[in-house]
Amino acid sequence: MKKLNYIIVLCTTLSLLSCEKFLDERSKSNLRIATTVSDFQSLLDNYSVMNYMDLSSAEMVAGDFYLTDADWASRAEQERRLYLWATSNVMDLTTNDWINMYNMVYRANTVIEGTPALHALNSVEWRSVLGQGYYYRAKSFLQLLGSYALAYDEAEENPGIPLRLDTDFNKPSVRASVKQGYQQLVADLHKAIPLLPVTAVHVMRPSKPAAHALLARAYLMMRKYEQAGLHADSCLQLKSNLIDYNTLNLSLTNPFVMFHPETIHYTRFQNPSSLSNIRAKISLEIINSYADGDLRKQAFYRLSNGAYAQRGSYSGETIPFGGLATDEVYLVRAESYARAGRLEAAMDDVNTLLKMRWDKRKSFIPYTANTKEAAINVVLLERRKELTLRGLRWSDIKRLNKEGRGISLSRTINGVTYTLPANSARFANPIPEGVINASGMAQNQY
């Protein structure tokens, strides 16, 4: 406990460089063979791997931000190509989302394989560590499927990702179907829920509310809205804090602190240079959607040189937040209610959230909806406004296009407009060529 708290304080007070150096040294110490519950916990407490490497490739292509011609030209070739939805050479061969996620999977599998030998302990700590292993494996699979595979569909057998369920490097990597991938991660999360504590030692560790929230997110991506709502509700029964944005100091560079009360599980993106708030400009479609009195526009964004950039992230840093927070969970439950025809309950959840985002000096007019379609549209609009640059839009577009929304994307560079049509096969990012060459797996087909 004292060691964990020391690490957290150190990482939040030292400079980024010294923090990364500290984490690298701690990573080396974790390479010893794990034999105790504490050893396995240390594997999962390596924050540089487990908390600071959320997949960013999905956000890079989701269309909520744009780059100027000059900023685009200054990026590495792979980033430039990914930004414009190229079908090859879009990721560095040695450091990329795929490698980072499977590093997390390997650590999770090490814990899942190793902790049963200690089952006689059956302690709170033992159960928590095993639950964290299942949670992190599911989280990694979900992010990989969200980026590198097409949308979930019960009737289709599209290629998904390799489901590495043990630490045996000798087993060949074979792509399971998208459906099999979701089935596996759902099963992992159902195993994690009874093992995890209601309140973790720190929000950098998974908890029972986090597993419910992640399962709600997964079911939403699967368009299984009833199950998404049930797990969103289970999460909110355990943790439902919302920040009153009137209490924030909106004059600060970032009004949000790390580990604030809405945080369920703290993770953030790997640091992709194109997503830096000095380069990524927010779509005017999003900026213009905020009404007068909505404090989110001021809390989230800043106007600089005629364009808006992210100002406040739930990470408390300049790097975007990719974790789980209660605002997302309220919106998942609201969408579930709306799709079930429970219009009043759906609007209650949306209005509960918005009241905490509204300038108290200005009149707040609650949302109402008279039809299911109207309620769904309200929730989807607020989801877009609340969860910008949170790593969710790419999956949202894919699932909504399955329902006929017809969302296409376009970006313009050097006077040339590039378009990604709705339901294009390119809504699955290319797997890094190095992985394809080494494994012999089939690449996504475009």
C-alpha positions in Angstrom: 0.0 0.0 0.0 2.7 2.5 1.0 4.8 1.5 -2.0 1.9 2.1 -4.4 1.0 5.5 -2.9 4.7 6.5 -3.0 4.8 5.6 -6.7 1.7 7.6 -7.5 2.8 10.7 -5.7 6.3 10.5 -7.3 4.8 10.1 -10.8 2.5 13.1 -10.4 5.0 15.5 -8.9 8.2 14.7 -10.8 8.7 16.0 -14.4 7.6 13.7 -17.2 11.2 12.7 -18.0 12.1 11.7 -14.5 8.7 9.9 -14.1 9.3 7.9 -17.2 12.9 7.0 -16.1 11.5 5.9 -12.7 8.9 3.7 -14.4 11.5 2.2 -16.8 13.6 1.2 -13.8 10.6 -0.3 -12.0 9.8 -2.3 -15.2 13.3 -3.9 -15.1 12.7 -4.9 -11.5 9.5 -6.7 -12.6 11.4 -9.0 -14.9 12.2 -11.3 -12.1 10.1 -14.5 -11.9 6.8 -13.8 -10.1 6.1 -16.2 -7.2 4.0 -14.2 -4.8 0.8 -12.2 -4.9 2.9 -9.1 -4.4 5.1 -10.0 -7.4 2.0 -10.5 -9.7 0.6 -7.2 -8.5 3.8 -5.5 -9.3 3.6 -6.7 -12.9 0.2 -5.0 -13.2 1.3 -1.9 -11.3 3.8 -1.0 -14.1 2.0 2.2 -15.1 4.1 2.9 -18.1 2.7 -0.3 -19.6 -0.7 -0.7 -18.1 -2.0 2.9 -17.6 0.0 5.0 -20.0 -0.4 3.1 -23.3 -4.0 3.3 -24.3 -4.4 2.7 -28.0 -4.4 6.0 -30.0 -4.7 4.8 -33.6 -8.5 4.7 -33.4 -8.6 8.4 -32.3 -6.2 9.4 -35.0 -8.6 8.3 -37.7 -12.0 9.2 -36.1 -12.4 12.7 -37.4 -12.9 14.8 -34.3 -9.8 16.8 -34.9 -7.8 18.0 -37.9 -4.2 19.1 -38.6 -3.1 22.1 -40.5 -1.1 21.5 -43.7 2.1 22.5 -41.9 1.5 20.3 -38.9 0.6 17.3 -41.1 3.8 17.8 -43.1 5.9 17.9 -39.9 4.7 14.4 -38.8 6.4 11.1 -39.4 5.4 9.4 -42.6 3.4 6.7 -40.9 1.4 9.3 -38.9 0.7 11.2 -42.1 -0.6 8.1 -43.8 -2.7 7.0 -40.9 -4.3 10.4 -40.7 -5.5 10.1 -44.3 -6.7 6.5 -43.9 -4.0 4.9 -46.0 -4.2 1.1 -46.2 -0.5 0.3 -45.6 2.6 1.6 -43.7 0.6 3.6 -41.2 2.4 2.5 -38.0 6.0 2.4 -36.8 7.3 -1.2 -37.1 8.9 -1.3 -33.6 6.6 0.8 -31.4 2.9 0.8 -32.1 -0.5 0.2 -30.6 -0.5 -3.5 -31.5 2.7 -4.2 -29.7 1.7 -2.1 -26.7 -1.6 -3.9 -26.3 -0.1 -7.4 -26.6 2.5 -6.4 -24.1 -0.4 -5.7 -21.7 -2.1 -9.0 -22.7 1.2 -10.9 -21.9 1.3 -9.4 -18.4 -2.3 -10.2 -17.9 -1.8 -13.8 -19.0 1.2 -14.2 -16.7 -1.0 -13.2 -13.8 -3.9 -15.4 -14.9 -1.6 -18.4 -15.3 0.4 -17.9 -12.2 -2.0 -16.8 -9.5 -4.1 -20.1 -9.4 -1.1 -21.8 -7.8 -1.6 -19.5 -4.9 -5.3 -20.2 -4.6 -5.0 -21.6 -1.1 -4.5 -18.0 0.1 -7.9 -17.0 -1.2 -7.2 -13.6 0.2 -8.7 -10.3 -0.9 -5.4 -9.4 -2.5 -5.2 -12.7 -4.4 -8.7 -12.3 -5.7 -8.1 -8.7 -6.7 -4.9 -9.6 -8.7 -6.5 -12.4 -10.6 -9.5 -10.1 -11.3 -7.1 -7.4 -12.6 -5.5 -10.0 -14.9 -8.9 -10.8 -16.5 -9.8 -7.1 -16.7 -6.6 -6.0 -18.4 -6.8 -8.8 -21.0 -10.4 -7.9 -21.8 -9.5 -4.2 -22.0 -6.6 -4.9 -24.4 -8.8 -7.1 -26.6 -11.6 -4.5 -26.7 -9.2 -1.7 -27.8 -7.6 -3.9 -30.4 -10.9 -4.9 -31.8 -12.1 -1.3 -31.8 -9.2 -0.2 -33.9 -8.2 -3.1 -36.1 -11.5 -4.9 -36.8 -14.9 -4.0 -38.3 -17.9 -3.5 -36.2 -19.4 -6.5 -34.3 -22.2 -8.2 -36.1 -23.9 -11.4 -35.0 -24.5 -12.4 -38.6 -21.0 -11.9 -39.9 -17.7 -13.7 -39.5 -15.2 -10.9 -40.1 -11.6 -11.4 -39.0 -10.8 -10.0 -35.6 -7.6 -10.3 -33.6 -5.4 -13.2 -32.2 -6.8 -14.2 -28.8 -3.6 -14.9 -26.9 -4.8 -16.7 -23.8 -1.5 -17.9 -22.4 2.2 -17.0 -22.3 3.4 -19.6 -24.8 5.3 -17.8 -27.5 5.5 -20.9 -29.6 1.8 -20.9 -30.4 1.2 -19.3 -33.8 -0.9 -16.1 -33.9 -4.2 -16.8 -35.7 -6.9 -14.2 -36.1 -10.2 -15.2 -34.4 -13.4 -13.7 -35.7 -14.7 -10.4 -34.4 -17.6 -12.3 -32.7 -15.2 -14.7 -31.0 -13.1 -11.8 -29.8 -16.0 -10.1 -28.2 -17.2 -13.3 -26.6 -13.8 -13.8 -25.1 -13.5 -10.3 -23.6 -17.1 -10.4 -22.3 -16.3 -13.8 -20.6 -13.1 -12.3 -19.1 -15.0 -9.3 -17.6 -17.7 -11.6 -16.1 -14.9 -13.5 -14.4 -13.3 -10.2 -13.2 -16.4 -8.6 -11.6 -16.8 -11.0 -8.6 -13.0 -10.9 -8.0 -12.4 -7.2 -8.0 -13.0 -4.9 -4.9 -15.6 -2.2 -5.0 -13.0 0.3 -4.2 -9.4 -0.2 -5.4 -6.4 1.0 -3.5 -6.1 3.7 -6.2 -8.0 4.5 -9.4 -4.9 3.4 -11.4 -6.0 -0.1 -10.5 -9.2 -1.7 -11.8 -12.2 -2.2 -9.5 -15.6 -3.7 -9.6 -17.2 -0.5 -10.9 -14.5 -0.3 -13.6 -15.2 -3.9 -14.8 -19.0 -3.0 -15.0 -18.2 0.2 -16.9 -15.9 -1.6 -19.3 -18.4 -4.3 -19.9 -21.1 -1.6 -20.5 -18.8 -0.1 -23.1 -18.2 -3.5 -24.8 -21.9 -4.3 -25.0 -22.6 -0.8 -26.4 -20.0 -1.5 -29.2 -21.8 -4.8 -29.8 -25.1 -3.0 -30.0 -26.4 -5.1 -27.1 -28.0 -2.1 -25.5 -30.0 -3.8 -22.8 -26.9 -5.5 -21.4 -24.9 -2.3 -21.8 -27.5 -0.5 -19.7 -27.6 -3.1 -17.0 -23.9 -3.0 -16.5 -23.8 0.8 -16.6 -26.5 0.8 -13.9 -24.4 -1.7 -11.8 -21.4 0.6 -12.1 -23.4 3.7 -11.1 -24.9 1.9 -8.1 -21.3 1.7 -6.8 -19.8 4.9 -8.1 -21.9 7.8 -9.5 -19.8 11.0 -8.7 -20.1 13.9 -11.1 -18.1 17.1 -11.0 -19.9 20.4 -10.9 -18.1 22.4 -13.5 -19.0 25.6 -11.7 -16.5 24.6 -9.1 -13.6 24.4 -11.6 -11.1 27.1 -12.1 -11.7 27.6 -15.8 -8.8 30.1 -16.1 -6.3 27.3 -15.6 -4.4 25.8 -18.5 -6.1 22.5 -17.6 -9.0 22.8 -15.2 -9.0 19.1 -14.4 -6.7 17.4 -12.0 -5.5 13.8 -12.2 -7.6 11.3 -10.4 -10.6 13.6 -10.1 -13.9 12.3 -8.6 -15.4 11.1 -11.9 -12.5 8.8 -12.6 -13.3 5.1 -12.4 -10.1 3.8 -13.8 -7.3 6.1 -14.8 -5.5 5.4 -18.1 -4.3 7.7 -20.8 -3.2 7.5 -24.4 0.3 6.8 -25.5 1.7 10.2 -26.5 0.9 10.5 -30.2 2.4 13.7 -31.5 -0.5 14.4 -33.8 -2.9 14.4 -30.9 -0.9 16.9 -29.0 -3.0 20.0 -28.0 -0.5 22.2 -29.8 -1.4 20.4 -33.1 -4.8 18.8 -33.0 -7.5 21.3 -33.9 -11.1 20.4 -32.9 -13.7 20.1 -35.5 -16.0 23.1 -35.7 -19.0 20.8 -35.9 -18.2 19.9 -32.3 -17.3 23.4 -31.2 -20.5 24.9 -32.6 -22.7 22.2 -30.9 -22.3 23.7 -27.4 -25.1 26.0 -26.3 -24.6 29.3 -24.4 -24.2 28.4 -20.7 -22.6 25.0 -21.4 -19.3 25.2 -19.5 -17.8 22.3 -21.4 -16.7 24.4 -24.3 -14.6 26.5 -22.0 -13.4 23.6 -19.9 -12.4 21.4 -22.8 -11.1 23.8 -25.4 -9.1 26.9 -25.9 -9.1 29.3 -28.9 -5.6 29.9 -30.3 -4.7 31.5 -33.7 -8.3 31.2 -34.9 -8.7 27.5 -34.1 -9.8 25.4 -31.1 -7.6 22.9 -29.4 -8.1 20.6 -26.4 -7.5 22.5 -23.2 -8.8 20.3 -20.4 -8.5 16.6 -20.5 -9.7 14.2 -17.8 -6.1 12.9 -17.7 -5.1 16.1 -15.9 -2.3 16.3 -18.5 -1.9 17.4 -22.1 -2.2 13.8 -23.2 -5.8 12.7 -23.7 -7.6 10.5 -21.2 -8.5 7.0 -22.4 -9.8 5.6 -19.2 -13.3 5.1 -17.6 -15.3 7.9 -15.9 -18.8 8.2 -14.7 -19.8 10.7 -17.4 -19.5 8.0 -20.0 -21.4 5.5 -17.9 -24.4 7.9 -17.5 -24.5 8.3 -21.2 -24.3 4.5 -21.8 -27.3 4.0 -19.5 -29.2 6.9 -21.1 -28.7 5.4 -24.5 -29.9 2.0 -23.3 -33.0 3.6 -21.8 -33.7 5.5 -25.0 -33.4 2.5 -27.2 -35.8 0.6 -24.8 -38.3 3.4 -25.1 -37.8 4.6 -21.5 -37.7 8.2 -22.6 -38.1 9.9 -19.3 -35.4 7.8 -17.7 -33.1 8.5 -20.6 -33.6 12.3 -20.4 -33.2 12.1 -16.6 -29.7 10.7 -17.0 -28.8 13.3 -19.7 -30.1 16.1 -17.6 -28.4 14.9 -14.4 -25.1 15.1 -16.3 -25.8 18.5 -18.0 -26.9 20.2 -14.8 -23.4 19.6 -13.6 -22.0 21.2 -16.8 -24.2 24.3 -16.9 -23.3 27.8 -15.8 -25.4 28.4 -12.7 -25.8 32.1 -13.7 -27.7 31.0 -16.8 -31.0 29.3 -17.2 -30.8 25.5 -17.8 -33.6 24.1 -19.9 -33.9 20.3 -19.4 -34.1 18.0 -22.4 -37.4 16.3 -23.2 -38.1 13.7 -25.9 -41.5 12.5 -27.2 -40.2 9.7 -29.4 -37.6 7.0 -29.1 -35.7 8.4 -32.1 -35.6 11.9 -30.6 -34.3 10.5 -27.3 -31.6 8.5 -29.0 -30.5 11.5 -31.0 -30.2 13.6 -27.8 -28.0 11.0 -26.2 -25.8 10.6 -29.2 -25.4 14.4 -29.5 -24.4 14.7 -25.8 -22.1 11.7 -26.1 -20.2 13.5 -28.9 -20.0 16.7 -26.9 -18.9 15.0 -23.7 -16.5 12.3 -24.9 -14.4 14.1 -27.5 -10.9 12.7 -27.8 -11.6 9.9 -25.4 -10.9 7.0 -27.9 -14.6 6.2 -28.4 -15.7 7.9 -31.6 -14.2 5.4 -34.1 -16.2 2.6 -32.6 -19.3 4.7 -32.3 -19.2 5.5 -36.0 -18.9 1.8 -36.9 -21.7 0.6 -34.7 -24.0 3.5 -35.7 -23.3 2.9 -39.4 -24.5 -0.7 -38.9 -27.8 0.9 -38.0 -27.9 3.0 -41.2 -26.6 6.3 -39.9 -24.4 6.7 -43.0 -21.5 8.6 -41.2 -18.6 9.3 -43.6 -15.4 11.2 -42.8 -13.3 13.6 -44.8 -10.1 15.5 -44.3 -8.4 18.1 -46.5 -4.6 18.4 -46.9 -2.9 20.7 -49.4 -6.2 21.4 -51.1 -6.9 17.7 -51.7 -10.0 16.2 -49.9 -9.7 12.6 -48.7 -13.0 10.7 -47.9 -13.7 7.6 -45.9 -17.2 6.4 -47.0 -19.6 4.9 -44.5 -19.1 1.2 -43.9 -15.8 1.2 -45.8 -13.6 -1.8 -45.1 -11.0 0.9 -44.1 -12.9 1.3 -40.8 -10.6 -1.4 -39.7 -7.0 -0.1 -39.4 -4.2 -2.0 -41.1 -2.3 -4.4 -38.8 1.4 -3.4 -38.7 3.3 -5.0 -41.5 6.0 -6.3 -39.2 3.3 -8.3 -37.4 1.9 -9.7 -40.6 5.3 -10.7 -41.9 6.4 -12.3 -38.7 3.2 -14.2 -38.1 1.8 -15.0 -41.5 -1.6 -13.7 -40.5 -3.9 -12.3 -43.2 -4.0 -8.5 -43.4 -7.2 -6.6 -43.5 -8.5 -6.4 -47.0 -9.5 -3.1 -48.6 
